[in-house]
Amino acid sequence: MRKKLMLLVSGLLVIFILAACGSKSQEDVVKELNSKLGDISAYKADAKMTLKMGADSQVYNVEIWHKDPSFYRVNLKNAEKDQSQMILRNEEGVFVLTPALKKSFKFQSDWPENSSQAYLYESLIRDIIEDKDAKFTSTKDHYVFETKTRYQNNSMLPTQEIQLNKSDLSPAVVKVMDPDRNALVTVEFSNVKFNASFDKSDFDMQKNMTRAELGLPAMADGMDSAFTVKYPTAEIEGTKLIEEKEVKIEDGKRFVLTYGGEKSFTLVQEKVTVKEASTSPTYVDGDLVDLGVTIGALSDGSITWSQDGVDYMIASNNLTQKELIELARSVQGDVEK
């Protein structure tokens, strides 16, 4: 009887030791991530990004390429509308390409260093490492961190949950949450490949623009379809819509919405005929900012972006940059004109 009891205790001890060996602490995982951050030379990944906008959701397929030290290619394609936008960083700078509009913009920006990026692995690692108050749990397949975000509009999306695969610490799922802990942005990763190889032209602006245009369906007629005027759903206290007018322009339609009050601003929406692409990008004097559904340019007193074939601008002498971002993110569809 005593022998059986000793064998039982020994067996339980072995199980306990094995279990302990297979479970890493938060400090262990953070240390490995720190090491991994220095070892990443190149990777490719695919992801599905779901954006919750009120009662509706939009889904984007995201293709992520990164080559050390600072080359990036992030292609965001709307799963339903067959429209895409690409963020490109190479030795010449940061570019945003909108192939459907035959437009390319160049930013003097330190993107992606200046903000959280839910679809960039090294950005997620930095968020984990830099948040000394990050929460940590372990499930069967994942290490899960809950951290603060580093967005410009941090108060709207203050928290994120990052799930990493236990096998290789690759990203699995990221949920970016509002103050009520509702996941407004969910990124589900697949096909993460470390030590990926790239051709020299993979990060070339003009070659990427040409390839993207060749892959587009014929849509010249579709660009002249009904123009849906959009309105911001974010409320600025003491501010209301006081004027809405259509302005005739040579090659399209323009609507100007004027909001009055202590925090007055103007929202301009313009749909123009697609022209031949310029061989050189348009220089943008502003910071690249992620608006969720698209990429915008933020400067003192204004924010601009393009979405679904329409150019938008919010201009104000009274709004902070945080308020500009909040308004731009909330611009939603309403009445067709």
C-alpha positions in Angstrom: 0.0 0.0 0.0 2.8 2.3 0.9 4.6 1.5 -2.4 1.5 2.4 -4.4 1.1 5.7 -2.5 4.7 6.6 -3.2 4.2 5.8 -6.9 1.1 7.9 -6.9 2.8 10.9 -5.3 5.8 10.5 -7.7 3.4 10.5 -10.6 1.6 13.6 -9.5 4.9 15.3 -8.9 6.0 14.5 -12.5 2.7 15.8 -13.9 3.1 19.0 -11.8 6.7 19.6 -13.0 5.7 19.0 -16.6 2.8 21.4 -16.3 5.0 24.0 -14.7 7.5 23.6 -17.5 4.9 24.1 -20.1 3.5 27.3 -18.5 5.3 30.6 -18.9 4.9 33.6 -16.7 4.2 37.1 -18.1 7.8 38.0 -17.5 9.0 35.0 -19.5 6.7 35.8 -22.5 7.6 39.5 -22.4 11.3 38.6 -22.4 10.9 36.3 -25.4 8.9 39.0 -27.2 11.7 41.5 -26.5 14.2 39.1 -28.0 11.9 38.4 -31.0 11.5 42.1 -31.7 15.3 42.3 -32.3 15.4 39.2 -34.4 12.5 40.0 -36.8 14.1 40.6 -40.3 11.1 40.0 -42.5 7.6 38.5 -42.4 4.4 38.2 -44.4 0.9 37.8 -42.9 -2.7 37.8 -44.0 -5.5 39.0 -41.8 -9.3 39.7 -41.7 -10.1 43.0 -40.1 -13.7 43.6 -39.0 -14.7 47.2 -38.1 -17.9 47.6 -36.1 -19.7 50.9 -37.0 -22.9 51.2 -35.1 -25.2 48.4 -36.0 -23.1 47.6 -39.2 -19.8 46.0 -39.7 -17.3 46.2 -42.6 -14.8 43.5 -43.3 -11.3 44.1 -44.9 -8.8 41.5 -46.1 -5.4 42.7 -45.1 -2.0 41.7 -46.6 1.0 42.7 -44.5 4.6 42.7 -45.6 7.5 43.9 -43.6 11.2 43.9 -44.3 13.8 45.1 -41.8 14.5 47.8 -40.9 11.6 50.0 -42.1 10.1 48.7 -45.3 6.3 48.1 -45.1 3.5 47.2 -47.5 0.0 47.0 -46.0 -2.8 46.3 -48.6 -6.3 46.8 -47.2 -9.1 45.5 -49.5 -12.8 45.8 -48.8 -14.2 42.3 -48.9 -17.5 43.4 -50.5 -16.7 46.5 -52.6 -13.5 45.3 -54.3 -11.8 48.5 -53.4 -8.3 48.7 -51.9 -5.9 51.1 -50.3 -2.2 50.5 -49.7 0.2 51.9 -47.2 3.8 51.7 -48.4 7.0 52.7 -46.7 10.4 52.6 -48.4 13.6 54.6 -48.4 11.8 57.5 -50.1 9.1 57.9 -47.5 5.6 56.9 -46.6 2.9 56.6 -49.3 -0.8 55.9 -49.4 -2.0 54.5 -52.7 -5.7 54.5 -53.8 -5.7 52.6 -57.1 -9.4 53.0 -57.9 -8.9 56.8 -57.9 -5.5 56.6 -59.5 -4.2 58.6 -56.6 -1.0 58.4 -54.6 0.0 60.5 -51.6 3.4 61.0 -50.0 3.8 61.7 -46.3 6.7 63.0 -44.3 5.8 60.7 -41.4 7.4 58.3 -38.9 4.6 55.8 -39.4 4.2 53.2 -38.0 6.3 54.3 -35.0 3.9 57.1 -33.8 0.8 55.0 -33.0 -0.5 51.5 -32.3 -1.1 49.4 -35.4 -3.4 46.4 -34.8 -2.2 44.6 -38.0 1.6 45.1 -37.4 3.3 42.4 -35.3 6.2 44.5 -34.1 3.8 47.3 -33.1 1.8 44.8 -31.0 5.0 43.7 -29.3 5.9 47.3 -28.4 2.5 47.9 -27.0 2.9 44.8 -24.7 6.5 45.7 -23.7 5.8 49.4 -23.0 2.6 48.8 -20.9 4.0 48.0 -17.5 0.4 47.5 -16.2 -0.6 45.0 -19.0 -2.8 42.2 -17.8 -1.8 38.6 -18.7 -3.6 35.3 -18.9 -2.9 32.0 -20.5 -5.3 29.7 -22.3 -4.7 26.3 -23.9 -3.4 27.7 -27.2 -2.7 31.4 -26.5 -1.0 33.9 -24.3 -3.4 36.8 -23.9 -2.3 40.4 -23.1 -4.6 43.3 -22.4 -2.8 46.6 -22.9 -3.3 50.3 -23.4 -3.2 51.6 -27.0 -1.1 54.4 -28.5 -3.7 55.9 -30.9 -4.0 59.6 -31.4 -7.6 59.3 -30.3 -6.8 57.1 -27.4 -10.0 58.0 -25.4 -12.1 56.4 -28.1 -10.1 53.1 -28.4 -8.1 53.0 -25.1 -7.7 49.2 -24.7 -6.7 46.2 -26.8 -6.6 42.4 -26.2 -3.7 40.7 -28.0 -3.8 36.9 -28.4 -0.4 35.3 -29.3 0.0 31.7 -30.4 1.9 29.7 -27.8 3.8 27.7 -30.4 5.8 30.6 -31.9 4.4 33.8 -30.3 2.9 34.8 -33.7 -0.2 37.0 -33.6 -3.5 35.3 -33.6 -6.3 37.8 -32.7 -6.3 41.4 -31.8 -9.4 43.2 -30.4 -9.4 47.0 -30.0 -12.0 48.1 -27.6 -13.9 51.3 -26.7 -14.3 52.5 -23.0 -17.2 50.1 -22.6 -15.0 47.2 -23.7 -16.9 46.7 -27.0 -14.6 45.4 -29.7 -14.8 48.0 -32.5 -11.8 46.6 -34.4 -11.0 42.9 -34.6 -8.0 41.5 -36.5 -7.8 37.8 -37.1 -4.3 36.7 -38.4 -3.6 33.8 -40.7 -0.6 32.5 -42.8 2.1 34.3 -40.7 5.4 33.6 -42.3 8.6 34.7 -40.6 11.9 35.1 -42.5 10.0 35.8 -45.7 11.9 36.8 -48.9 11.1 39.8 -51.0 12.1 41.1 -54.4 13.6 44.6 -54.7 10.5 46.0 -56.4 8.1 44.7 -53.8 8.2 48.1 -52.0 8.5 50.3 -55.0 5.7 52.9 -55.1 5.2 53.1 -58.9 5.4 49.4 -59.5 2.9 48.7 -56.7 0.5 51.3 -58.1 0.7 49.8 -61.6 0.2 46.2 -60.3 -2.9 47.3 -58.3 -4.4 49.2 -61.2 -4.0 46.1 -63.4 -5.9 44.0 -60.9 -8.9 46.4 -60.7 -12.1 45.7 -62.6 -13.3 48.2 -65.1 -15.2 50.7 -62.9 -15.2 54.1 -64.7 -18.9 54.0 -65.0 -19.3 52.9 -61.4 -17.4 56.0 -60.2 -20.3 58.2 -61.5 -23.0 56.4 -59.5 -25.2 58.1 -57.0 -23.5 60.4 -54.5 -24.4 59.6 -50.8 -23.8 62.7 -48.6 -22.5 61.6 -45.2 -22.8 63.2 -41.8 -20.7 62.8 -38.6 -22.5 60.9 -35.9 -20.1 62.1 -33.2 -21.6 64.9 -31.2 -19.7 68.1 -30.4 -21.5 69.9 -27.6 -23.0 73.2 -28.7 -22.4 72.5 -32.4 -25.1 71.9 -35.0 -25.5 71.8 -38.8 -26.5 75.3 -40.0 -26.0 75.1 -43.8 -25.8 72.5 -46.5 -25.1 73.4 -50.1 -24.1 71.9 -53.4 -21.3 73.6 -55.3 -21.0 73.1 -59.0 -17.5 71.9 -60.1 -16.2 71.1 -63.5 -15.6 67.3 -63.1 -17.9 66.1 -60.4 -20.0 67.0 -57.4 -19.1 68.9 -54.2 -21.2 69.3 -51.0 -20.3 71.6 -48.2 -21.8 71.1 -44.7 -21.3 74.0 -42.3 -21.6 73.4 -38.6 -21.9 76.4 -36.2 -21.2 76.9 -32.5 -18.2 77.3 -30.3 -16.6 74.3 -32.0 -17.6 75.2 -35.6 -16.3 73.3 -38.6 -16.9 72.6 -42.3 -17.2 69.2 -43.8 -16.5 69.1 -47.6 -17.4 66.0 -49.7 -16.3 65.9 -53.3 -16.8 63.2 -56.0 -14.8 63.7 -59.1 -14.2 61.8 -62.3 -11.3 59.5 -62.2 -8.4 60.9 -64.2 -5.2 59.4 -65.5 -2.8 58.6 -62.7 0.1 61.1 -62.1 3.6 59.6 -62.3 4.5 61.4 -59.1 2.5 61.3 -55.8 0.9 64.3 -54.3 2.8 65.6 -51.2 0.7 65.8 -48.1 1.7 68.2 -45.3 0.3 66.2 -42.4 0.5 63.1 -40.3 -0.8 59.8 -41.5 -3.7 58.7 -39.3 -5.7 55.4 -39.2 -9.4 56.2 -39.4 -10.4 52.5 -39.4 -12.1 52.3 -42.8 -9.4 54.3 -44.5 -6.2 56.3 -44.0 -6.4 60.1 -43.5 -4.0 63.0 -43.4 -4.1 65.1 -40.2 -2.7 68.6 -39.8 -3.3 71.6 -37.6 -6.9 72.6 -38.3 -7.9 70.0 -40.9 -8.1 66.3 -41.7 -8.6 64.8 -45.2 -9.3 61.3 -46.5 -10.7 59.4 -49.4 -13.3 56.6 -49.2 -15.5 54.8 -51.8 -14.5 57.2 -54.6 -15.2 60.4 -52.5 -12.7 62.9 -51.1 -13.5 64.3 -47.7 -12.1 67.2 -45.7 -13.0 68.6 -42.2 -11.6 72.0 -41.5 -11.9 74.1 -38.3 -10.1 76.8 -36.3 -11.7 75.6 -33.1 -11.4 71.8 -33.0 -8.4 69.9 -31.5 -6.7 67.2 -33.5 -8.3 64.6 -31.3 -11.8 66.1 -32.1 -11.0 66.1 -35.8 -10.1 62.4 -35.7 -13.2 61.6 -33.7 -15.5 63.4 -36.2 -13.8 61.9 -39.3 -14.1 58.4 -37.8 -17.8 58.9 -37.3 -18.8 60.2 -40.7 -21.6 57.8 -41.9 -23.9 57.5 -44.9 -27.3 59.1 -44.9 -29.3 60.6 -47.7 -28.6 60.1 -51.4 -28.2 63.3 -53.5 
